[in-house]
């Protein structure tokens, strides 16, 4: 969970920098203390959905924007594979799956 919190915090810090807001200014807009915001940005505390939404609104971004970096690489890969396979015919998707199986077996040996 720590990595997730660190990624959210980094994203908040980056967006705050882009908006040229100090920690104090963003904290005031979000209705939290600047010390708490600092802990959030360093990934040291768990934040509630309510606080996440307040911060997102203060940064004028959708709340999901703060979670974009949280999606792990595996999820991105699976989504990409699904997207590719959805565009293939049944015959081509079967062939692609067979290629993946051969590649996987080769990598394991």
N, CA, C and O of each residue as an XYZ file, in Angstrom:
436
protein
N       0.816     -1.200      0.000
C       0.000      0.000      0.000
C       0.857      1.260      0.000
O       0.446      2.300     -0.516
N       2.041      1.163      0.577
C       2.902      2.339      0.664
C       3.224      2.903     -0.716
O       3.203      4.118     -0.912
N       3.519      2.027     -1.669
C       3.839      2.485     -3.019
C       2.652      3.224     -3.636
O       2.833      4.230     -4.322
N       1.458      2.735     -3.395
C       0.245      3.377     -3.903
C       0.118      4.777     -3.321
O      -0.133      5.743     -4.043
N       0.294      4.874     -2.004
C       0.184      6.185     -1.350
C       1.273      7.134     -1.835
O       1.024      8.326     -2.019
N       2.474      6.614     -2.042
C       3.569      7.448     -2.554
C       3.262      7.949     -3.962
O       3.546      9.102     -4.285
N       2.689      7.095     -4.797
C       2.347      7.497     -6.168
C       1.258      8.562     -6.176
O       1.339      9.528     -6.935
N       0.238      8.392     -5.335
C      -0.823      9.402     -5.246
C      -0.222     10.719     -4.765
O      -0.491     11.780     -5.329
N       0.595     10.637     -3.717
C       1.209     11.849     -3.170
C       2.082     12.568     -4.182
O       2.043     13.794     -4.284
N       2.867     11.807     -4.926
C       3.728     12.415     -5.951
C       2.888     13.095     -7.022
O       3.222     14.185     -7.486
N       1.809     12.454     -7.405
C       0.952     13.031     -8.432
C       0.317     14.336     -7.933
O       0.228     15.313     -8.675
N      -0.121     14.341     -6.674
C      -0.673     15.573     -6.084
C       0.387     16.663     -6.073
O       0.116     17.801     -6.457
N       1.593     16.321     -5.633
C       2.695     17.292     -5.577
C       3.002     17.848     -6.972
O       3.193     19.053     -7.137
N       3.046     16.959     -7.974
C       3.325     17.393     -9.347
C       2.237     18.336     -9.864
O       2.537     19.369    -10.462
N       0.985     17.978     -9.632
C      -0.120     18.836    -10.085
C      -0.105     20.171     -9.351
O      -0.361     21.218     -9.944
N       0.193     20.125     -8.067
C       0.271     21.368     -7.285
C       1.348     22.269     -7.861
O       1.158     23.480     -7.970
N       2.483     21.681     -8.230
C       3.565     22.447     -8.841
C       3.160     23.053    -10.171
O       3.471     24.208    -10.460
N       2.452     22.253    -10.991
C       1.978     22.752    -12.285
C       1.027     23.936    -12.110
O       1.015     24.859    -12.924
N       0.232     23.897    -11.040
C      -0.743     24.971    -10.766
C      -0.101     26.126    -10.014
O      -0.755     27.123     -9.709
N       1.202     25.980     -9.715
C       1.967     27.006     -8.991
C       1.336     27.341     -7.641
O       1.230     28.504     -7.250
N       0.918     26.276     -6.938
C       0.336     26.442     -5.613
C       1.326     25.963     -4.555
O       1.987     24.940     -4.734
N       1.423     26.693     -3.473
C       2.223     26.229     -2.343
C       1.429     25.163     -1.598
O       0.225     25.010     -1.802
N       2.118     24.435     -0.737
C       1.400     23.466      0.095
C       0.351     24.178      0.940
O      -0.770     23.693      1.097
N       0.721     25.320      1.475
C      -0.198     26.094      2.311
C      -1.451     26.477      1.522
O      -2.568     26.331      2.018
N      -1.266     26.965      0.302
C      -2.409     27.409     -0.512
C      -3.331     26.243     -0.858
O      -4.551     26.359     -0.741
N      -2.754     25.124     -1.283
C      -3.577     23.965     -1.631
C      -4.286     23.415     -0.399
O      -5.458     23.044     -0.464
N      -3.582     23.364      0.710
C      -4.187     22.872      1.945
C      -5.379     23.731      2.348
O      -6.416     23.205      2.752
N      -5.238     25.033      2.241
C      -6.355     25.932      2.577
C      -7.535     25.702      1.644
O      -8.681     25.655      2.092
N      -7.264     25.559      0.349
C      -8.343     25.302     -0.607
C      -9.068     23.992     -0.302
O     -10.284     23.892     -0.464
N      -8.309     22.993      0.140
C      -8.883     21.671      0.406
C      -9.453     21.550      1.820
O     -10.114     20.564      2.146
N      -9.195     22.548      2.646
C      -9.712     22.510      4.014
C      -8.967     21.552      4.930
O      -9.554     20.968      5.841
N      -7.663     21.393      4.683
C      -6.833     20.534      5.531
C      -5.593     21.322      5.947
O      -5.338     22.403      5.417
N      -4.829     20.789      6.885
C      -3.610     21.478      7.298
C      -2.494     21.221      6.289
O      -2.465     20.190      5.617
N      -1.579     22.181      6.201
C      -0.465     21.999      5.264
C       0.433     20.850      5.720
O       1.067     20.202      4.888
N       0.499     20.589      7.021
C       1.293     19.464      7.517
C       0.693     18.140      7.042
O       1.421     17.232      6.642
N      -0.642     18.037      7.088
C      -1.318     16.826      6.621
C      -1.101     16.666      5.120
O      -0.854     15.558      4.646
N      -1.190     17.762      4.370
C      -0.943     17.703      2.930
C       0.484     17.237      2.655
O       0.712     16.444      1.741
N       1.430     17.716      3.427
C       2.819     17.276      3.267
C       2.963     15.780      3.496
O       3.680     15.100      2.763
N       2.279     15.269      4.515
C       2.308     13.825      4.784
C       1.668     13.044      3.637
O       2.147     11.972      3.266
N       0.582     13.588      3.076
C      -0.071     12.947      1.927
C       0.889     12.911      0.749
O       1.048     11.873      0.106
N       1.527     14.033      0.464
C       2.443     14.113     -0.677
C       3.647     13.186     -0.522
O       4.217     12.736     -1.516
N       4.030     12.905      0.704
C       5.159     11.989      0.943
C       4.691     10.540      1.052
O       5.515      9.642      1.226
N       3.388     10.295      0.952
C       2.846      8.947      1.034
C       2.917      8.359      2.426
O       2.994      7.141      2.589
N       2.891      9.228      3.443
C       3.045      8.774      4.823
C       1.720      8.493      5.525
O       1.703      7.886      6.596
N       0.619      8.927      4.936
C      -0.684      8.727      5.574
C      -1.693      8.206      4.559
O      -1.594      8.458      3.358
N      -2.647      7.485      5.074
C      -3.766      7.023      4.275
C      -4.766      8.165      4.188
O      -5.120      8.741      5.217
N      -5.220      8.502      3.020
C      -6.196      9.574      2.932
C      -7.552      9.006      2.538
O      -7.649      8.019      1.809
N      -8.586      9.654      3.037
C      -9.943      9.198      2.741
C     -10.335      9.631      1.337
O      -9.711     10.507      0.738
N     -11.367      9.007      0.836
C     -11.903      9.386     -0.474
C     -12.378     10.836     -0.419
O     -12.210     11.590     -1.378
N     -12.971     11.219      0.710
C     -13.458     12.598      0.867
C     -12.317     13.604      0.713
O     -12.465     14.610      0.020
N     -11.189     13.337      1.351
C     -10.035     14.244      1.249
C      -9.465     14.215     -0.167
O      -9.095     15.257     -0.706
N      -9.393     13.034     -0.769
C      -8.922     12.913     -2.152
C      -9.771     13.784     -3.075
O      -9.238     14.478     -3.941
N     -11.079     13.748     -2.893
C     -11.991     14.543     -3.720
C     -11.778     16.026     -3.463
O     -11.758     16.813     -4.409
N     -11.621     16.427     -2.211
C     -11.387     17.843     -1.882
C     -10.095     18.348     -2.534
O     -10.049     19.457     -3.067
N      -9.052     17.522     -2.483
C      -7.779     17.913     -3.100
C      -7.943     18.021     -4.611
O      -7.472     18.980     -5.222
N      -8.607     17.040     -5.212
C      -8.826     17.065     -6.668
C      -9.606     18.307     -7.074
O      -9.245     18.980     -8.039
N     -10.669     18.613     -6.347
C     -11.465     19.807     -6.651
C     -10.610     21.064     -6.517
O     -10.720     21.981     -7.330
N      -9.765     21.105     -5.496
C      -8.894     22.264     -5.290
C      -7.872     22.414     -6.408
O      -7.465     23.525     -6.749
N      -7.461     21.280     -6.974
C      -6.527     21.301     -8.105
C      -7.250     21.424     -9.447
O      -6.617     21.522    -10.498
N      -8.576     21.417     -9.395
C      -9.431     21.514    -10.585
C      -9.172     20.380    -11.569
O      -9.046     20.591    -12.775
N      -9.099     19.167    -11.013
C      -8.965     17.962    -11.829
C      -9.988     16.940    -11.331
O     -10.401     16.997    -10.173
N     -10.399     16.007    -12.194
C     -11.298     14.955    -11.720
C     -10.569     14.073    -10.701
O      -9.366     13.853    -10.838
N     -11.270     13.565     -9.686
C     -10.620     12.731     -8.674
C      -9.850     11.555     -9.274
O      -8.803     11.174     -8.750
N     -10.350     10.984    -10.351
C      -9.660      9.869    -10.996
C      -8.284     10.242    -11.503
O      -7.411      9.383    -11.622
N      -8.081     11.505    -11.800
C      -6.779     11.984    -12.271
C      -5.692     11.708    -11.233
O      -4.547     11.425    -11.585
N      -6.055     11.792     -9.956
C      -5.076     11.571     -8.898
C      -4.714     10.097     -8.754
O      -3.715      9.753     -8.123
N      -5.530      9.234     -9.341
C      -5.300      7.798     -9.234
C      -4.662      7.203    -10.481
O      -4.338      6.015    -10.501
N      -4.477      8.010    -11.519
C      -3.945      7.488    -12.786
C      -2.631      6.743    -12.622
O      -2.427      5.699    -13.241
N      -1.736      7.272    -11.791
C      -0.424      6.649    -11.631
C      -0.473      5.404    -10.747
O       0.515      4.678    -10.635
N      -1.620      5.161    -10.123
C      -1.750      4.030     -9.221
C      -1.967      2.730     -9.970
O      -1.620      1.658     -9.474
N      -2.540      2.817    -11.163
C      -2.803      1.613    -11.939
C      -1.467      0.960    -12.242
O      -0.586      1.573    -12.844
N      -1.323     -0.290    -11.819
C      -0.024     -0.931    -11.978
C       0.224     -1.375    -13.418
O      -0.690     -1.429    -14.241
N       1.460     -1.684    -13.687
C       1.865     -2.072    -15.043
C       1.123     -3.300    -15.542
O       0.795     -3.398    -16.725
N       0.860     -4.236    -14.640
C       0.160     -5.458    -15.047
C      -1.227     -5.133    -15.582
O      -1.652     -5.693    -16.593
N      -1.927     -4.240    -14.914
C      -3.260     -3.845    -15.361
C      -3.181     -3.179    -16.722
O      -4.026     -3.414    -17.586
N      -2.160     -2.346    -16.914
C      -1.986     -1.680    -18.206
C      -1.716     -2.696    -19.309
O      -2.241     -2.578    -20.417
N      -0.896     -3.693    -18.999
C      -0.571     -4.727    -19.990
C      -1.808     -5.535    -20.347
O      -2.077     -5.775    -21.524
N      -2.563     -5.956    -19.335
C      -3.777     -6.735    -19.580
C      -4.767     -5.921    -20.413
O      -5.388     -6.449    -21.336
N      -4.911     -4.650    -20.092
C      -5.819     -3.795    -20.870
C      -5.376     -3.680    -22.321
O      -6.201     -3.709    -23.234
N      -4.074     -3.550    -22.527
C      -3.538     -3.451    -23.891
C      -3.777     -4.745    -24.660
O      -4.168     -4.718    -25.827
N      -3.541     -5.877    -24.001
C      -3.764     -7.170    -24.651
C      -5.234     -7.332    -25.025
O      -5.554     -7.768    -26.130
N      -6.121     -6.980    -24.105
C      -7.563     -7.073    -24.387
C      -7.937     -6.199    -25.583
O      -8.720     -6.601    -26.444
N      -7.367     -5.010    -25.618
C      -7.651     -4.090    -26.719
C      -7.189     -4.668    -28.056
O      -7.907     -4.610    -29.054
N      -5.994     -5.219    -28.058
C      -5.461     -5.815    -29.290
C      -6.317     -6.995    -29.727
O      -6.707     -7.087    -30.891
N      -6.610     -7.902    -28.792
C      -7.393     -9.091    -29.126
C      -8.813     -8.745    -29.574
O      -9.394     -9.460    -30.390
N      -9.373     -7.659    -29.048
C     -10.738     -7.284    -29.431
C     -10.830     -6.856    -30.890
O     -11.911     -6.874    -31.479
N      -9.709     -6.476    -31.466
C      -9.694     -6.032    -32.859
C      -9.386     -7.171    -33.831
O      -9.449     -6.988    -35.046
N      -9.052     -8.344    -33.292
C      -8.689     -9.473    -34.144
C      -9.892    -10.377    -34.400
O     -10.825    -10.457    -33.600
N      -9.834    -11.045    -35.534
C     -10.851    -12.068    -35.818
C     -10.590    -13.251    -34.895
O      -9.537    -13.323    -34.261
N     -11.530    -14.169    -34.815
C     -11.373    -15.373    -33.990
C     -10.135    -16.158    -34.440
O      -9.343    -16.618    -33.617
N      -9.986    -16.297    -35.739
C      -8.852    -17.042    -36.291
C      -7.530    -16.370    -35.910
O      -6.587    -17.037    -35.484
N      -7.472    -15.042    -36.069
C      -6.242    -14.318    -35.750
C      -5.970    -14.303    -34.245
O      -4.814    -14.389    -33.831
N      -7.020    -14.196    -33.418
C      -6.798    -14.201    -31.963
C      -6.313    -15.574    -31.503
O      -5.483    -15.665    -30.599
N      -6.830    -16.655    -32.125
C      -6.334    -17.995    -31.803
C      -4.857    -18.131    -32.165
O      -4.078    -18.715    -31.412
N      -4.482    -17.590    -33.318
C      -3.082    -17.645    -33.756
C      -2.197    -16.821    -32.815
O      -1.106    -17.258    -32.449
N      -2.661    -15.647    -32.429
C      -1.890    -14.795    -31.523
C      -1.719    -15.459    -30.163
O      -0.652    -15.379    -29.554
N      -2.772    -16.114    -29.694
C      -2.691    -16.823    -28.421
C      -1.694    -17.976    -28.500
O      -0.946    -18.224    -27.553
N      -1.687    -18.663    -29.608
C      -0.726    -19.755    -29.798
C       0.706    -19.211    -29.795
O       1.603    -19.820    -29.212
N       0.913    -18.076    -30.439
C       2.243    -17.449    -30.449
C       2.661    -17.093    -29.021
O       3.806    -17.324    -28.631
N       1.739    -16.536    -28.248
C       2.039    -16.200    -26.852
C       2.388    -17.447    -26.051
O       3.311    -17.424    -25.237
N       1.656    -18.537    -26.278
C       1.943    -19.790    -25.579
C       3.323    -20.326    -25.919
O       4.051    -20.777    -25.035
N       3.685    -20.279    -27.188
C       5.008    -20.742    -27.616
C       6.087    -19.859    -26.983
O       7.092    -20.359    -26.476
N       5.873    -18.575    -27.019
C       6.825    -17.629    -26.427
C       6.979    -17.900    -24.929
O       8.096    -17.931    -24.411
N       5.860    -18.094    -24.239
C       5.883    -18.365    -22.804
C       6.660    -19.643    -22.503
O       7.497    -19.657    -21.601
N       6.396    -20.705    -23.241
C       7.095    -21.975    -23.022
C       8.594    -21.816    -23.271
O       9.417    -22.377    -22.548
N       8.936    -21.045    -24.302
C      10.340    -20.797    -24.621
C      11.024    -20.027    -23.470
O      12.161    -20.328    -23.107
N      10.332    -19.051    -22.915
C      10.909    -18.223    -21.847
C      11.093    -19.023    -20.560
O      12.005    -18.742    -19.782
N      10.239    -20.012    -20.330
C      10.335    -20.820    -19.115
C      11.450    -21.853    -19.193
O      11.920    -22.342    -18.166
N      11.870    -22.185    -20.405
C      12.890    -23.253    -20.542
C      14.301    -22.697    -20.533
O      15.264    -23.456    -20.638
